[in-house]
Amino acid sequence: SRLLLPPPPQLVMVSRVLGVVGKWDARREDSASAAAAELGSQLAAVAGGGSGGELLRRGWAVLDGALGRLAEDFAAEAEGLEAKCLLTRHSFEFAGEDGCRHAYEHEGRSFADLDCERIRAEVRVAAPVLAAFAERHAYTFARRLATALPELALATEPGSVQVKLQLTRGVHGCAPCHYDTSDSAASRQATFLIYLNKGWSTDFGGELQLIPFLEGAKNLEPSFDRAVLFLSDRVLHRSLPPRGLGLEHPRWLLTVWIDGLAVDRAAPGGQWGPLLQRLLAPALYAEEYDQALRESLPPGDAQKALLAAQASEARSLEEDEELAEMIGDLRKIFAERALVRLASCCSPWLGDPVNDV
């Protein structure tokens, strides 16, 4: 007979956290995904996919207490990665006034890639529960979400799910306005976020700001174990800068991106497709783009270059006669909807429980 050795301690922990009861057996790995599958079902229920495609209409959904005990283990491993200096500083290149490419490292933002294709060996060893989630259970979550929300046509094959742990801290510890679907991630359909920062207070700032097209901005506090699901191709978003005691408090974020076959597909009854939204957003939300970039980068060559590129993109849209007319019409619609939102906020019978801006 074959001798079965007891599992290493980290696998025992994963099994207990995910609700696998009884004697360890490698064949029961599928049962270890129960929590991820349940999370997918809960989010799908919140999104209302089965009753008319609420997620497609609104673009986002929120679930508090998403992971329970598992969030505690994720947070502990995240803190361990920082303590062991295993996080990578966020960096990018920009074109300087001298015509050369320059590298920039952001002091307030760092990360660890967790999906199989990118995870470093030392990160896998130091964070086995996070690594197991990225390798197996994130796919279980994606499959359950795909089944519950077939209109998204989510992909679940190997390589279609990317997982990253992110840390922001300090004055410029925030992200500028952006869409998660881009030229470098053209198949990205859904973004799933879980906040892992313990002890976060409302007055710390650092909210996730969602900006659905032509709607009021939604500010979501990054509460511990809060999950946010939104459509990558059509929800403009940013993170607001921390304030007060939040400047020194770490803001941890576990991000799961899921590819899909319905990218840029218009929502039921929608007039403006996601591709058009992303094209016009830099001009339509020029002030928001400018403010977010100034808040996410300190003054210097990098900020100056990115502000100039951003302004140039908005200007080119405004100079196109056809697009300029469309942008003008959309601004009128946005203003009219803003008045309706204002009236709703002032009415004791109407309003939105989420913080509208």
C-alpha positions in Angstrom: 0.0 0.0 0.0 1.1 3.6 -0.6 2.1 5.6 2.5 0.4 8.9 2.8 2.4 11.5 4.7 0.6 14.2 6.7 0.4 17.5 4.8 2.6 20.5 5.6 1.2 22.9 8.2 0.4 25.6 5.6 -1.8 23.1 3.7 -3.6 22.1 6.9 -4.3 25.8 7.5 -5.7 26.3 4.0 -7.9 23.3 4.4 -9.3 24.4 7.7 -9.9 28.0 6.5 -11.7 26.9 3.4 -14.0 24.5 5.4 -12.4 21.2 4.5 -13.3 18.8 7.4 -11.9 15.4 8.1 -8.7 13.4 7.3 -6.4 15.0 4.8 -6.5 13.4 1.3 -5.0 14.9 -1.8 -8.1 13.9 -3.7 -10.2 16.3 -1.7 -8.5 19.4 -3.2 -11.7 20.3 -4.9 -13.4 20.6 -1.5 -10.8 23.2 -0.5 -12.4 25.5 -3.1 -15.8 25.6 -1.3 -15.2 29.0 0.2 -14.1 30.5 -3.1 -17.2 29.0 -4.9 -19.5 30.3 -2.2 -17.9 33.8 -2.5 -18.6 33.7 -6.2 -22.2 32.8 -5.6 -22.7 35.5 -3.0 -21.2 38.2 -5.2 -23.4 37.0 -8.1 -26.5 37.3 -5.9 -25.5 40.8 -4.8 -24.8 41.7 -8.5 -28.3 40.5 -9.4 -27.1 38.7 -12.5 -30.0 36.4 -12.6 -32.7 39.1 -12.5 -32.0 41.3 -15.5 -28.2 41.8 -15.4 -27.9 44.4 -12.6 -24.1 44.2 -12.8 -24.1 45.0 -16.5 -26.5 47.9 -15.9 -24.8 49.5 -12.9 -21.3 48.1 -13.4 -20.4 47.2 -9.8 -21.4 45.4 -6.6 -20.1 45.3 -3.0 -20.0 42.5 -0.4 -18.8 43.0 3.2 -17.4 40.1 5.2 -16.4 38.4 2.0 -13.8 35.9 3.2 -14.1 35.8 7.0 -11.2 33.9 8.6 -9.4 33.6 5.3 -9.0 37.4 5.1 -7.2 37.2 8.5 -4.7 34.7 7.0 -4.3 36.8 3.9 -3.6 39.9 5.9 -1.0 38.1 8.1 0.9 36.9 5.0 0.7 40.3 3.3 2.3 41.9 6.4 4.9 39.1 6.4 5.8 39.8 2.8 6.5 43.5 3.6 8.5 42.6 6.7 10.7 40.3 4.5 11.1 43.0 1.8 9.5 40.8 -0.8 7.3 43.5 -2.3 8.2 45.1 -5.6 8.1 48.9 -5.9 5.6 50.1 -8.5 7.4 51.6 -11.5 6.9 52.9 -15.0 8.6 54.7 -17.8 7.8 58.1 -19.2 9.0 60.3 -22.0 10.9 63.3 -20.7 11.3 66.8 -22.2 14.7 65.7 -23.5 13.0 63.1 -25.7 14.4 60.2 -23.7 12.6 57.5 -21.7 13.0 57.8 -18.0 12.2 55.3 -15.2 10.2 56.2 -12.2 9.7 54.2 -8.9 6.6 55.1 -6.8 7.5 55.2 -3.1 3.9 55.0 -2.0 2.9 51.9 -4.1 4.3 48.3 -4.1 3.0 44.9 -5.0 3.6 41.2 -5.3 2.4 39.2 -8.4 0.7 36.0 -7.2 -0.5 34.2 -10.3 1.5 31.1 -11.4 3.2 32.8 -14.4 4.6 35.7 -12.4 4.9 34.7 -8.7 8.5 34.7 -7.4 9.7 31.5 -5.6 10.4 33.4 -2.4 6.9 34.9 -2.4 5.4 31.5 -2.8 7.3 30.2 0.2 6.5 33.2 2.4 2.8 33.4 1.5 1.5 29.8 0.8 -2.1 30.6 1.5 -2.2 33.6 -0.9 -0.3 31.5 -3.4 -2.8 28.6 -3.1 -5.7 31.1 -3.6 -4.1 32.5 -6.7 -3.2 29.1 -8.2 -6.4 27.2 -7.5 -9.2 28.9 -5.6 -9.3 32.1 -7.6 -10.2 29.9 -10.6 -13.0 28.2 -8.5 -14.3 31.7 -7.7 -14.2 32.7 -11.4 -16.0 29.5 -12.5 -18.8 30.0 -10.0 -19.1 33.6 -11.1 -19.1 32.6 -14.7 -21.9 30.1 -14.1 -24.0 32.6 -12.2 -23.4 35.5 -14.6 -23.4 33.9 -18.1 -23.9 37.3 -19.7 -20.3 38.2 -18.9 -18.9 35.2 -20.8 -16.0 35.0 -18.3 -13.0 32.9 -19.2 -11.8 30.3 -16.7 -9.0 28.4 -18.5 -5.4 28.6 -17.2 -4.0 32.1 -17.7 -7.4 33.8 -17.8 -7.2 34.9 -14.1 -4.5 37.2 -12.7 -4.0 37.9 -9.0 -1.9 40.7 -7.4 -1.4 41.9 -3.9 -1.0 45.7 -3.6 0.1 48.0 -0.8 -0.3 51.8 -0.8 0.9 54.2 2.0 1.7 57.8 2.4 0.7 61.2 0.8 0.8 59.8 -2.7 -0.3 56.3 -1.8 -3.2 56.3 -4.3 -3.9 55.5 -8.0 -5.0 57.9 -10.8 -8.1 57.6 -12.9 -8.0 54.5 -15.1 -9.8 51.6 -16.6 -8.6 48.0 -16.0 -9.2 47.1 -19.6 -6.5 48.6 -21.8 -4.3 47.9 -24.8 -2.1 45.7 -22.6 -5.1 43.9 -21.0 -7.6 43.9 -23.8 -9.5 40.8 -22.6 -10.0 41.9 -19.0 -13.7 41.7 -18.2 -14.2 41.7 -14.4 -12.2 43.2 -11.5 -12.6 41.7 -8.0 -11.0 43.5 -5.0 -10.7 42.5 -1.4 -9.4 44.9 1.2 -7.0 43.5 3.8 -6.1 46.6 5.9 -7.1 46.0 9.5 -8.1 48.9 11.7 -9.0 51.2 8.8 -11.1 54.1 10.1 -13.6 56.2 8.1 -11.5 59.4 8.7 -8.4 57.7 7.1 -9.6 58.5 3.6 -8.2 56.2 0.9 -11.6 55.3 -0.6 -12.1 53.5 -3.8 -13.8 55.9 -6.1 -15.9 54.4 -8.9 -17.0 56.7 -11.7 -19.7 54.9 -13.8 -20.3 56.7 -17.1 -22.4 59.8 -16.8 -23.3 58.9 -13.2 -22.2 60.3 -9.9 -18.9 59.1 -8.4 -19.3 56.4 -5.7 -16.8 56.5 -2.8 -16.3 53.1 -1.1 -14.4 52.9 2.2 -11.6 50.3 2.0 -13.0 48.4 5.1 -11.3 45.1 6.1 -12.7 42.1 4.2 -14.8 44.2 1.9 -15.1 42.8 -1.6 -15.9 45.0 -4.7 -16.7 43.5 -8.1 -16.9 45.8 -11.1 -16.7 45.6 -14.9 -13.2 46.3 -16.0 -14.1 47.7 -19.4 -16.6 50.3 -18.4 -16.0 51.5 -14.8 -13.5 54.3 -14.5 -12.0 54.3 -11.1 -9.2 55.6 -8.8 -8.2 55.5 -5.2 -8.4 58.6 -3.2 -5.4 59.7 -1.1 -5.3 58.9 2.6 -5.5 61.6 5.1 -4.8 62.1 8.8 -3.6 59.0 10.6 -4.3 57.1 7.4 -1.1 58.5 5.9 0.9 56.1 8.0 -1.6 53.2 7.9 -1.0 50.5 5.2 -3.8 50.0 2.7 -3.7 46.4 1.5 -5.6 45.3 -1.6 -5.9 41.8 -3.2 -6.9 42.1 -6.8 -8.3 39.4 -9.1 -8.7 40.2 -12.8 -10.8 37.8 -14.9 -10.7 37.8 -18.7 -13.9 37.4 -20.7 -15.5 37.2 -24.2 -18.0 40.0 -23.6 -15.5 42.8 -23.3 -16.9 46.0 -24.8 -20.3 44.5 -25.2 -23.0 47.2 -24.6 -25.2 46.8 -21.5 -28.9 46.0 -22.1 -30.5 49.2 -23.2 -27.2 51.1 -23.1 -26.6 53.9 -25.5 -22.8 54.2 -25.2 -20.6 51.1 -25.5 -17.6 50.6 -23.2 -15.1 51.3 -26.0 -16.7 54.7 -26.7 -16.7 55.4 -22.9 -13.0 54.7 -22.6 -12.3 56.8 -25.7 -14.1 59.9 -24.4 -13.4 59.7 -20.7 -10.1 61.7 -20.7 -12.0 64.7 -22.2 -15.4 64.2 -20.4 -13.6 63.8 -17.0 -10.6 66.0 -17.7 -10.7 67.7 -14.3 -11.0 64.4 -12.5 -8.1 62.9 -14.4 -6.0 66.0 -13.7 -6.7 66.0 -10.0 -6.2 62.3 -9.5 -2.8 62.4 -11.3 -1.6 65.3 -9.2 -2.6 63.5 -6.0 -1.0 60.2 -7.0 2.4 61.6 -8.0 4.6 64.1 -6.3 5.6 67.2 -8.3 8.5 66.5 -10.6 9.4 65.3 -14.1 7.2 62.2 -14.0 4.1 64.1 -12.9 4.8 66.9 -15.4 5.2 64.5 -18.3 2.1 62.5 -17.5 0.0 65.6 -17.0 1.1 66.9 -20.4 0.3 63.6 -22.1 -3.1 63.5 -20.4 -3.9 67.0 -21.4 -2.8 66.4 -25.0 -5.1 63.3 -25.3 -8.1 65.4 -24.0 -7.3 68.2 -26.4 -7.1 65.9 -29.4 -10.6 64.6 -28.6 -11.9 68.2 -28.3 -10.4 69.1 -31.6 -12.1 66.4 -33.5 -15.3 68.0 -34.7 -17.5 64.9 -34.5 -16.2 63.8 -31.1 -16.4 67.4 -29.7 -20.1 67.6 -30.5 -20.7 64.2 -28.9 -18.7 65.3 -25.8 -20.8 68.5 -25.5 -24.0 66.5 -25.7 -22.7 64.1 -23.0 -21.8 66.9 -20.7 -25.4 68.2 -21.0 -26.7 64.8 -20.1 -24.3 64.5 -17.2 -25.4 67.9 -15.9 -29.1 66.9 -16.1 -28.5 63.7 -14.3 -26.5 65.6 -11.6 -29.5 67.7 -10.9 -31.7 64.6 -10.6 -29.2 63.2 -8.1 -29.1 66.4 -6.1 -32.9 66.4 -5.9 -32.9 62.8 -4.8 -30.3 63.5 -2.0 -32.5 66.4 -0.8 -35.6 64.3 -0.7 -36.3 62.2 2.5 -37.9 59.5 0.3 -35.1 59.1 -2.2 -31.4 58.6 -2.2 -28.6 56.1 -2.5 -27.0 54.4 0.6 -23.6 54.5 -1.0 -21.7 57.8 -0.7 -22.5 59.7 -3.9 -20.3 62.6 -5.0 
